[in-house]
Amino acid sequence: MTWIKVIGFNEAKGKLLKLYQRVAGPDNNVDNILMSHSLRPHTLEGHMALYKNVLHHNANQLEKHWLEAIGVYVSLLNQCEYCVEHHYQGYARLINDNERAQKVRQAMERGQLSQVFQANEITLFEYAKKLTLTPTQLTENDINIMREAGYDDGCILEINQVAAYFNYANRTVLGLGVATAGDILGLSPNDNDDPDNWGHA
């Protein structure tokens, strides 16, 4: 599951148990990336807040499938199989089109985004790639490119936060050896602004 000790749902007590109860899916399943924080529940609480507000808050303006697509792309760039598999399944579920989802994933893997996305959409992925691989090379012009493609500054902020979050999550997973064994792939919280509402879909 991970390279470090984790405390499972049935062994959890106190604050950790309360946090697990908030995020548990069917049969009290807790994703391994979240359980990897179990020895320090305060970091789990921080991760949960960041994840839910960045990807699953109802105040986001971009459709959630775009945010998930950015997450899959960043995870592919970082070679984080765990996050790719989780969020690819989430993306496919959101667009309800497995054939389209497969084409998108293949285009991402081959670096051929123009086969599946419009030019204005590609600007978001190019920004996420640069933020992931060469962040010191970003300039204000990279923001202007997305503006010229039709995205306002709020949507640009959403893309920034999603790309930044996935870099954090990818490094959590890769640094601790988190694996998908036992996870239910593709589940995610419903969109809302209640930090305690993790009703899964």
Secondary structure as GFF3:
##gff-version 3
##sequence-region A 1 201
A	DSSP	three_ten_helix	9	11	.	.	.	ID=ss1
A	DSSP	alpha_helix	14	23	.	.	.	ID=ss2
A	DSSP	three_ten_helix	26	28	.	.	.	ID=ss3
A	DSSP	alpha_helix	32	35	.	.	.	ID=ss4
A	DSSP	alpha_helix	41	55	.	.	.	ID=ss5
A	DSSP	alpha_helix	64	77	.	.	.	ID=ss6
A	DSSP	alpha_helix	81	95	.	.	.	ID=ss7
A	DSSP	alpha_helix	98	110	.	.	.	ID=ss8
A	DSSP	three_ten_helix	113	115	.	.	.	ID=ss9
A	DSSP	alpha_helix	119	133	.	.	.	ID=ss10
A	DSSP	three_ten_helix	135	137	.	.	.	ID=ss11
A	DSSP	alpha_helix	140	148	.	.	.	ID=ss12
A	DSSP	alpha_helix	153	176	.	.	.	ID=ss13
###
